[in-house]
Amino acid sequence: MKVNVRGQAETYTPVAKEQTVDNGVEPKAKDSIENVAGLPSGTTFTWKDNTPPNTAVTTPGKVDGTVVVHYPDGTSEEVQVKVNVRGQAETYTPVAKEQTVDNGVEPKAKDSIENVAGLPSGTTFTWKDNTPPNTAVTTPGKVDGTVVVHYPDGTSEEVQVKVNVRGQAETYTPVAKEQTVDNGVEPKAKDSIENVAGLPSGTTFTWKDNTPPNTAVTTPGKVDGTVVVHYPDGTSEEVQVKVNVRGQAETYTPVAKEQTVDNGVEPKSQR
């Protein structure tokens, strides 16, 4: 009498299980079978034609695959499965980085993310609503912004960031210029700065403590002064300057006048 022994493929029923993997990660065939423990010892699992589902997708979601279950008795069967591909926004965590820019300069969204190199190739960065933080501020310091990180798979996420705006006193360098005035004339603070045109519109200039250099000197030459440069953002800085005081002989021009005296009388030099 013959006894027909069923193949294990007839006896067992592998159950498909949806597994979830990151974008571009190759799933394991075994992880798509729910009841591995209930199948015979020595059972193995491969992807059909050694072709795993393509998880390097441009849109996250479910992709199809076929697992081949190989039993110890040499029989096998195929199981249709689904593999869920996570959105890259679930997988990655962009880290905010504080960047510093000059007053009025538009910051780059990418420069506010610390771990750009650790995000997928092709990731891009924009300011939310295409609105960068306003750095044209009247007071230097930190302003808020929101970076949108756009992944190659079409997912995105927002990152709250801070942008530090430098004081204009840090950005600009006023250059001292020696001006020359007549003895006793008050010099203008602005005229002691060479690069006024290169400083921000609205910058003003005063003498420190409202005390201009004393040019009413008994000896012509250079006197010291301190110009305070006041920027529109409320910061300021001091510049040490020299003011050259002309000799009065340069300033004045005596005019000869003919005088008339009697014979033998000494004429006066000033009359």
Order of alpha helices (4+ residues) and beta strands (2+ residues): alpha-beta-beta-beta-beta-alpha-beta-beta-beta-beta-alpha-beta-beta-beta-beta-alpha
